Amino acid sequence: MRIGVDLGGTKIEGVLLADGGEQLARERVATPGHSYEAVVEAIAALVERLQAKASGAATVGLGGPGAISSVTGLIKNSNTLAISGRALPADVGARLGCEVRFSNDANCFALSEAVDGAGAEYPTVFGVIIGTGTGGGVVIDKKVLAGVNSIAGEWGHNLMPGATEARRCYCGRLDCIETYLCGGGLAKSYRVAGGEAIMAPEIASRAAVGEVLATTVLDNYCRQLARALSGVINLLDPAAIVLGGGVSNIDIIYQKVPQYWMEYVFSDNCMTTLVKAKYGDSSGVRGAAWLW
């Protein structure tokens, strides 16, 4: 049996899976905001409650923002500041008395979809989360590729091809892919084009009923996404790209992006499949369970 835990900024979610992937139990709790020690205790207590529901021993996998530094062994690149610079999986493991495997939340998303989700039939999967941020993960033959620097798949912090606006990213750099393709990036593009301050779903709704500005902005967004993903295809040549996160629910993306990326892919054809995630918001926690 497998236990997966997904640490988010506002919630911690845990799931107990049978070896075949069937969900046996699931629970969510609020993420404590006052201390690192409280986060460790909340995760450990959640795992213990799930362990009590298991019929035997259960492995524990943990997903969250950031990655384990190969230099320090501590969490780096996390936008959840409470865990930055801390030995989270080791501390949770010490509290529970067992090994806890950790991976970036985007890696967990990609692994879930590659094992038994929308990418299950494909040998190589690039998983993309386009929501409040823009993350990615690489899975080859059902195994996460972490990379020597633990940053494999972090395409959101590459430079957006053709960018000229000098958008500031939280990482400190300008014109990262994330600043254009995340939900807030799409909303900003609409404002820059002369629209009012509305969120990505409303832009998609307006485009669906024929608003010219929304249609133009959304079409340009699809072109930007195609340019960004073409770089992934030229480098990794994945069999499937699976999209998750709030922006992935805009259906026109799956029609237009594969058309547009042919302008940039270095091939006479492109057999890479673009699909929506099967498990949606549950992919991260399921992928944490599949780390074993």
Secondary structure by P-SEA (a helix, b strand, c coil): cbbbbbbcccbbbbbbbccccccccccccccccccaaaaaaaaaaaaaaaaaacccbbbbbbbbcbbbbcccccccccccccccccaaaaaaaaaacbbbbbbcaaaaaaaaaacccccccccbbbbbbcccbbbbbbbcccccccccccccccccccccccccccccccccccccccccccaaaaaaaaaaaccccccaaaaaaaaaaccaaaaaaaaaaaaaaaaaaaaaaaaccccbbbbbcccccccccccccccccccccccccccbbbbccccccaaaaaaaaacc
